[in-house]
């Protein structure tokens, strides 16, 4: 789970696109395409993480004091289940990362997943903003390439 | 003469490629450390939020082993310290490699120039 900063990197400076040649513009476009891909991938991963947290949160909602003693099927492997019964409906164990599991009561667990979903959503919003900004720059570069191509074609026509 | 420079160029190119490979490796390592550090940060915050009498378990292989909350906190703090140190080491390694790469690039350019001049003369 990486945190994303929206602050511009120090040392970043503006470049006048019209001063670059076609080769440089092409390189810049390629770089931006790569960065956009990274953004898309990150968004996808975050969306998956968000889905998992939401799902876990819903599971916790389903555990109520009435579920005490009810029989369940526990998966031993992906395809083998053994019967079991719920003996504790007040506490759950939550994987909090790096192999640590914390015991929390139902309310604590609900709160945990709510916080996680919120955190992931915030990160997604940040990445979305960055992605929009990058695609805006990419569009500008594409336009500039087109313009330069036209100018070149016209010059060629005039010469012949 | 030209052959000699060609050989040198070949050698320098190999050196340069070696640096580049090592550089990519170091960057990948840094990214991995970065994500580990972030995960540990999240765990640390979560452990900080837990009540004093909360039970904490550590996954060791396939079993969950109960751990004191205080121990867990210290372990995570230690782990973060270690990762931060590793990060710094990798950072130094990366900047050293950047310098080496630059020097090698300069050498390459020089050799290419020399070769071009000789070919022009011939």
Interface residues (C-beta under 8 A of the other chain):
Chain A: X1 X2 X3 X93 X95 X96 X97 X98 X99 X100 X101 X102 X103 X104 X112
Chain B: X34 X35 X36 X38 X39 X40 X42 X43 X46 X47 X50 X54 X55 X56 X57 X58 X59 X60 X64 X72 X76 X79
